[in-house]
């Protein structure tokens, strides 16, 4: 006959196990919250996963945290698979902005930024074709200095022109979780950003959903960066 007492330790362990799991998840939640709060940049799920207990479902954990903060003055938002705390959208107007914030963009810069956002990957020549006017290097420099535009790759066409795309900082600044959140044609009309007579064939393309290079793009190499003036020539000796 089995001794009833022999089952007691097993029963106690089974009762305690859920408490241990709940405590582990609670600790993981606190760690994730602290990591995002302490970072000036959006924090990736991979970075969080390396710092919480093994086996924790980080995507589910972050979605729970997002829900917990949904009605707070600060929201947890997802930006291209990374996470950041940001002021709730309906309260942002109350936050005093630093006078040294990126200066107001010119109309030309806004047009170029919009074209890059919706048409990326796009070359400078393609931007000029869409706008119907030349684009100065200064306009692109302003967008790159703001951290909103980057070189993506080089197009596999004669001359191998550089392709341009937006950055995670662009999404973060404009409160977008991903490019699919960019406003569509009707939203732009409703906001008064498209006025006057709109050509019958006017359309806004669906933006690229991935940062991966397309089939007609090659990656940017160190030689490309040197050619673009973003790095000193590899043969240069700073000690001379």
C-alpha angles and dihedrals in degrees: 000000000000116000108239089216091064090069095051100084091047092051092049091050092050090050093049096046097079089051090054091049092048091050091049091051091047090053091047091051091052092048093049091047092051094047093053093043093051096048124089089202131052111277121229123231089236090059091050093046090057090058104044130070116291115265096029112140097232098185090053090044092053092047089054091050090048090054091047091055097040095103097035129101087251120050130201108229134184119231115186093326094317128100135229140165114242136173112270109266094238091055100044092096089065094057114094109232122222112257088224092061117126107297121253111279121241119243089254092053092048091051092050092046091051092049092050092047095051101032103037129175087052134151127223090251090053090050090052091048091054094045095040092225137078119271116224120226087235091064092054090044091057091052092047093047088053087055094237100111131046141177108262104183143296124289116239093235133102109299091019094240118206116256122221133211141165127266137228087256088060091056092044095050094049095043097247123145092200140348093268086070092068109118118263128225096277092047091051091050091049091051091052093244092122113050138158123032112340115206113252091239094047113127140162113228122227106257122242110271098205137059090214116116114258124237092265095050131087121201121260111258131199088257089055091051090050090049090050090051094245094117132031114252111279091235093056115112112210090194094065 
